[in-house]
């Protein structure tokens, strides 16, 4: 939810700064309204494409991370016994 709100707030800020240039009226002029509609649509489409790519990459990332953690744990089994100290036998 936090990430969604961050994206939504960022999109609102970008489109507002790009499209709204006159704050003297309560309602948006037609030009500003159409600019906001197209700006929001572009950003939503881009976000959907990014999310689609992310969803496609997540399984591979999880598999690689699991393999790295498995390799970092080392081979399973008891640890090797230490070598005897040199000295008289």
For each residue, the residues with C-beta under 8 A, 3 or more apart:
1: 4 5
2: 5 6
3: 6 7
4: 1 7 8
5: 1 2 8 9
6: 2 3 9 10
7: 3 4 10 11 47
8: 4 5 11 12
9: 5 6 12 13
10: 6 7 13 14
11: 7 8 14 15 40 43 44 47
12: 8 9 15 16
13: 9 10 16 17
14: 10 11 17 18 39 43
15: 11 12 18 19 35 36 39 40 43
16: 12 13 19 20 36
17: 13 14 20
18: 14 15 35 39
19: 15 16 32 35 36 39
20: 16 17 23 28 32 36
21: 32
22: 25 29 32
23: 20
24:
25: 22 28 29
26:
27:
28: 20 25 32 33 36
29: 22 25 32 33
30: 33 34
31: 34 35
32: 19 20 21 22 28 29 35 36
33: 28 29 30 36 37
34: 30 31 37 38
35: 15 18 19 31 32 38 39
36: 15 16 19 20 28 32 33 39 40
37: 33 34 40 41
38: 34 35 41 42
39: 14 15 18 19 35 36 42 43
40: 11 15 36 37 43 44
41: 37 38 44 45
42: 38 39 45 46
43: 11 14 15 39 40 46 47
44: 11 40 41 47 48
45: 41 42 48 49
46: 42 43 49 50
47: 7 11 43 44 50 51
48: 44 45 51 52
49: 45 46 52 53
50: 46 47 53 54
51: 47 48 54 55
52: 48 49 55 56
53: 49 50 56 57
54: 50 51 57 58
55: 51 52 58
56: 52 53 59
57: 53 54 60 61
58: 54 55 61 62
59: 56 62 63
60: 57 63 64
61: 57 58 64 65
62: 58 59 65 66
63: 59 60 66 67
64: 60 61 67 68
65: 61 62 68 69
66: 62 63 69 70
67: 63 64 70 71
68: 64 65 71 72
69: 65 66 72 73
70: 66 67 73
71: 67 68 74
72: 68 69
73: 69 70 76
74: 71
75:
76: 73
77:
78:
79:
80:
81:
82:
83:
84:
85:
86:
87:
88:
89:
